[in-house]
Amino acid sequence: MAATQKISELSHIEPARVTDFEIYLCDEKSPDHAVSANDAGDFLRRIQRAVARLAKSRRSRLADVVRLFPEDIQLARFNVASATFGSLSVKLTPEVEVEQEGAISLPGPGWAEIGMAELIRALPENGEDEDSIDSLMGASPVVRRAVSDLVTGFNAEVSVGLSLTRLGGETLKSQLTPRMTREIRRRLEVAREERFTARMHGRLDGLRTRRQIFYFETKAGTEIHGYVDDSLIPTVKDNLDRDVEITLEVTVQKSQSGKVGQRHYRLLSVAGKHSEIPQAVQE
């Protein structure tokens, strides 16, 4: 703005896009669907922690992030821009980032936007999106921990809608109905799990970019699908309908009774390009 005032040639340039993030909360059991102040404040704290956790995993190349520090929150901080009440709608904006010692400076999206996009894509697109829940079970531990930040202990009668308009103009949306929230909670309650890697040759024959789900046809003709994080989506797009070698992280979950569940997959590499979230290491 200061440059525009001084240099007349810049006066025709449109203002830069701003990242907008909106939350919609609706209490299904409350009169007029009004959301309590306690639930509203609780969810805002949860969303900030989840975003900061995912941003830290990308910033530090970690498969899981257990502890968060104040500086992690600050680097991916959102501020309340406006709110309407009743069924609560809140618009958030990322805090203007300042250079901090030891922090990576980003030329494009900030850490808040990166973490938020990852979170929204990991959640169901709508109340019938069962594929996203299946995909979530194969996601990296940090993604599932971030989703757990949102749903574990939160009032399950509150429906949640999330919408993110990115700097490039792309809009991402997700929805958590009470039924979906309960189902995700149940699926995340796993007694133990085993993880290993597998390499496969085959054809990438599909991608749901808004939900981070890839579809792959093996040489044997069977199709598998699973989770692909935001950092690998451009590479998957470039290799759609091509024969490629991929590396998968395979997760097998076991219930408390010892019953073995189905296999879930996460894409670790495509044609030599590796995910920015590494393989989870079992201690």
C-alpha positions as CSV (number, residue, x, y, z in Angstrom):
1,M,0.0,0.0,0.0
2,A,2.8,2.4,0.8
3,A,4.6,1.6,-2.5
4,T,1.3,2.2,-4.4
5,Q,1.0,5.6,-2.9
6,K,4.5,6.5,-4.0
7,I,4.6,4.8,-7.4
8,S,1.6,5.7,-9.6
9,E,2.3,2.7,-11.9
10,L,1.3,0.4,-9.1
11,S,-2.1,2.0,-8.6
12,H,-3.9,-0.5,-11.0
13,I,-2.7,-3.6,-9.2
14,E,-5.4,-5.5,-7.4
15,P,-5.0,-6.1,-3.6
16,A,-3.4,-9.5,-2.7
17,R,-5.8,-12.3,-1.9
18,V,-6.3,-13.0,1.8
19,T,-6.6,-16.5,3.3
20,D,-10.1,-16.8,4.8
21,F,-11.0,-19.6,7.2
22,E,-14.6,-20.0,8.4
23,I,-16.0,-22.3,11.1
24,Y,-19.7,-23.0,11.4
25,L,-21.0,-24.7,14.6
26,C,-24.6,-25.9,15.1
27,D,-25.8,-27.6,18.3
28,E,-28.3,-30.2,17.1
29,K,-29.9,-30.7,20.5
30,S,-30.1,-27.0,21.6
31,P,-33.1,-24.7,21.0
32,D,-32.6,-22.7,17.8
33,H,-29.4,-24.7,17.4
34,A,-27.6,-22.2,19.5
35,V,-24.0,-23.1,20.5
36,S,-22.8,-22.4,24.1
37,A,-19.9,-20.1,24.7
38,N,-18.1,-23.0,26.4
39,D,-18.4,-25.2,23.3
40,A,-17.4,-22.3,21.0
41,G,-14.3,-21.5,23.0
42,D,-13.4,-25.1,23.3
43,F,-13.6,-25.7,19.6
44,L,-11.5,-22.7,18.7
45,R,-8.8,-23.9,21.0
46,R,-9.0,-27.3,19.5
47,I,-8.7,-26.0,15.9
48,Q,-5.7,-23.9,16.8
49,R,-3.9,-26.8,18.3
50,A,-4.7,-29.2,15.4
51,V,-3.5,-26.6,12.8
52,A,-0.3,-25.9,14.8
53,R,0.4,-29.7,15.2
54,L,0.1,-30.3,11.4
55,A,2.2,-27.2,10.6
56,K,5.0,-28.3,12.9
57,S,5.0,-31.8,11.3
58,R,5.6,-30.2,7.9
59,R,8.0,-27.6,9.1
60,S,10.2,-30.1,11.0
61,R,9.6,-33.2,8.8
62,L,8.1,-35.3,11.6
63,A,5.7,-38.2,11.2
64,D,4.2,-37.4,14.6
65,V,4.1,-34.4,16.9
66,V,3.2,-35.1,20.5
67,R,4.2,-31.9,22.3
68,L,3.4,-28.4,21.2
69,F,5.2,-25.3,22.5
70,P,4.0,-21.7,22.6
71,E,6.2,-20.9,19.6
72,D,4.5,-23.7,17.6
73,I,1.2,-22.0,18.2
74,Q,2.5,-18.6,17.3
75,L,3.9,-19.7,14.0
76,A,0.5,-21.0,12.9
77,R,-1.7,-18.6,14.8
78,F,-5.2,-17.6,13.6
79,N,-7.0,-14.5,14.9
80,V,-10.8,-14.1,15.1
81,A,-11.8,-11.6,12.4
82,S,-15.6,-11.6,12.9
83,A,-18.4,-13.8,14.4
84,T,-22.1,-14.2,14.2
85,F,-24.0,-15.9,17.0
86,G,-26.8,-18.4,17.6
87,S,-25.6,-21.2,15.3
88,L,-22.1,-19.9,15.5
89,S,-20.2,-18.7,12.4
90,V,-16.6,-17.5,12.9
91,K,-14.2,-16.1,10.4
92,L,-10.5,-16.4,11.2
93,T,-7.5,-15.0,9.5
94,P,-3.9,-16.1,9.9
95,E,-1.7,-13.7,11.9
96,V,0.7,-11.7,9.8
97,E,3.9,-13.7,10.0
98,V,7.1,-12.0,11.2
99,E,10.5,-13.5,10.9
100,Q,11.6,-15.4,13.9
101,E,15.1,-16.7,14.7
102,G,15.4,-20.4,13.5
103,A,12.1,-20.3,11.7
104,I,11.8,-21.1,8.0
105,S,10.6,-18.2,5.9
106,L,7.9,-19.2,3.3
107,P,7.6,-17.4,0.0
108,G,4.1,-18.8,-0.5
109,P,1.4,-20.0,1.9
110,G,2.1,-19.5,5.6
111,W,2.2,-22.3,8.2
112,A,-1.4,-21.6,9.3
113,E,-2.7,-22.1,5.8
114,I,-0.6,-25.2,5.3
115,G,-1.8,-26.8,8.5
116,M,-5.4,-25.8,7.9
117,A,-5.5,-27.2,4.4
118,E,-4.0,-30.5,5.6
119,L,-6.7,-30.7,8.4
120,I,-9.7,-30.0,6.2
121,R,-8.6,-32.4,3.5
122,A,-8.2,-35.2,6.1
123,L,-11.8,-34.7,7.3
124,P,-15.0,-35.9,5.6
125,E,-16.3,-33.7,2.8
126,N,-19.9,-34.3,3.9
127,G,-22.0,-36.5,6.2
128,E,-21.9,-39.4,3.7
129,D,-18.2,-39.4,3.0
130,E,-17.1,-42.8,4.3
131,D,-14.1,-43.0,2.0
132,S,-12.5,-40.1,3.8
133,I,-12.7,-42.0,7.2
134,D,-11.2,-45.1,5.6
135,S,-8.4,-42.9,4.2
136,L,-7.8,-41.2,7.6
137,M,-7.1,-44.6,9.2
138,G,-4.0,-44.9,6.9
139,A,-2.8,-41.3,7.5
140,S,0.4,-40.5,9.3
141,P,0.1,-40.4,13.1
142,V,0.3,-36.6,13.3
143,V,-2.8,-36.3,11.0
144,R,-4.8,-38.7,13.1
145,R,-3.6,-36.9,16.3
146,A,-4.7,-33.6,14.9
147,V,-8.2,-35.0,14.0
148,S,-8.3,-36.4,17.5
149,D,-7.6,-32.9,18.9
150,L,-10.9,-31.9,17.3
151,V,-13.2,-34.8,18.2
152,T,-12.0,-36.5,21.4
153,G,-13.9,-35.0,24.3
154,F,-15.7,-32.4,22.2
155,N,-19.6,-32.1,22.4
156,A,-20.6,-34.7,19.8
157,E,-24.0,-33.0,19.4
158,V,-22.4,-30.0,17.7
159,S,-22.2,-30.2,13.9
160,V,-19.1,-28.6,12.5
161,G,-18.5,-27.0,9.1
162,L,-15.1,-25.8,8.0
163,S,-14.2,-23.8,4.9
164,L,-10.8,-22.5,3.7
165,T,-10.2,-20.1,0.8
166,R,-6.5,-20.3,0.0
167,L,-4.3,-17.5,-1.3
168,G,-4.6,-19.0,-4.8
169,G,-8.4,-18.9,-4.7
170,E,-9.0,-22.6,-4.1
171,T,-11.8,-23.3,-1.6
172,L,-11.7,-26.5,0.6
173,K,-14.6,-27.6,2.7
174,S,-15.4,-30.3,5.2
175,Q,-18.3,-31.3,7.5
176,L,-18.5,-33.2,10.7
177,T,-22.0,-34.4,11.6
178,P,-22.7,-35.9,15.1
179,R,-22.7,-39.4,13.4
180,M,-19.4,-38.8,11.6
181,T,-17.8,-37.5,14.8
182,R,-18.8,-40.6,16.8
183,E,-17.6,-42.9,14.0
184,I,-14.2,-41.2,13.8
185,R,-13.8,-41.4,17.5
186,R,-14.6,-45.1,17.4
187,R,-12.2,-45.8,14.6
188,L,-9.4,-43.8,16.3
189,E,-9.7,-45.9,19.5
190,V,-7.3,-48.6,18.4
191,A,-5.6,-51.0,20.8
192,R,-2.4,-51.2,18.7
193,E,-1.3,-51.1,15.2
194,E,1.6,-52.4,13.0
195,R,3.2,-50.4,10.3
196,F,5.5,-51.4,7.5
197,T,6.5,-50.2,4.0
198,A,5.8,-51.8,0.7
199,R,6.9,-50.9,-2.9
200,M,4.5,-51.5,-5.8
201,H,4.4,-51.0,-9.5
202,G,1.2,-50.1,-11.2
203,R,-1.0,-47.3,-12.5
204,L,-2.2,-44.2,-10.6
205,D,-5.8,-44.0,-11.9
206,G,-7.4,-41.5,-9.6
207,L,-7.1,-38.6,-7.1
208,R,-9.6,-36.8,-4.9
209,T,-7.6,-33.6,-4.4
210,R,-10.0,-32.0,-1.9
211,R,-9.9,-35.1,0.3
212,Q,-6.3,-36.3,-0.2
213,I,-7.3,-39.8,-1.4
214,F,-5.3,-41.6,-4.1
215,Y,-6.4,-44.6,-6.2
216,F,-3.9,-47.1,-7.5
217,E,-4.2,-50.2,-9.8
218,T,-1.6,-52.9,-9.1
219,K,0.0,-55.0,-11.8
220,A,-2.3,-57.8,-10.6
221,G,-5.3,-55.7,-11.5
222,T,-6.5,-55.0,-8.0
223,E,-7.3,-51.4,-6.9
224,I,-6.2,-49.9,-3.6
225,H,-6.8,-46.4,-2.2
226,G,-5.4,-44.5,0.7
227,Y,-4.1,-41.2,2.1
228,V,-1.8,-38.8,0.3
229,D,-0.6,-35.7,2.1
230,D,-0.7,-32.3,0.5
231,S,3.0,-32.2,-0.3
232,L,2.7,-35.2,-2.8
233,I,-0.5,-34.1,-4.5
234,P,1.2,-32.2,-7.4
235,T,3.4,-35.3,-8.1
236,V,0.4,-37.6,-8.1
237,K,-1.4,-35.3,-10.6
238,D,1.7,-35.3,-12.9
239,N,1.7,-39.1,-12.9
240,L,-2.0,-39.9,-13.2
241,D,-2.8,-42.7,-15.7
242,R,0.9,-43.6,-15.8
243,D,2.8,-46.7,-14.7
244,V,4.9,-45.8,-11.8
245,E,6.7,-47.2,-8.8
246,I,5.2,-46.1,-5.4
247,T,6.2,-46.6,-1.8
248,L,3.4,-47.2,0.7
249,E,3.2,-47.1,4.4
250,V,0.8,-49.9,5.3
251,T,-1.1,-49.8,8.6
252,V,-2.8,-52.9,10.1
253,Q,-4.9,-52.1,13.2
254,K,-5.9,-54.6,15.9
255,S,-8.7,-54.3,18.3
256,Q,-8.6,-55.1,22.1
257,S,-9.9,-58.5,21.3
258,G,-7.0,-59.2,19.0
259,K,-9.1,-59.0,15.8
260,V,-7.0,-57.8,12.8
261,G,-8.6,-55.1,10.8
262,Q,-8.2,-54.2,7.1
263,R,-5.0,-52.7,5.7
264,H,-4.8,-49.0,5.2
265,Y,-2.4,-47.2,3.0
266,R,-0.5,-43.9,2.9
267,L,1.6,-42.8,0.0
268,L,5.2,-42.2,0.9
269,S,6.7,-41.6,-2.5
270,V,5.8,-41.5,-6.2
271,A,8.3,-41.9,-9.0
272,G,11.2,-41.0,-6.6
273,K,9.4,-37.9,-5.1
274,H,9.0,-38.3,-1.3
275,S,6.4,-37.0,1.0
276,E,7.3,-34.2,3.3
277,I,5.9,-36.2,6.2
278,P,8.2,-39.2,6.7
279,Q,7.4,-42.7,7.5
280,A,6.3,-43.3,11.1
281,V,9.1,-45.1,13.0
282,Q,8.1,-47.8,15.5
283,E,10.1,-47.7,18.7
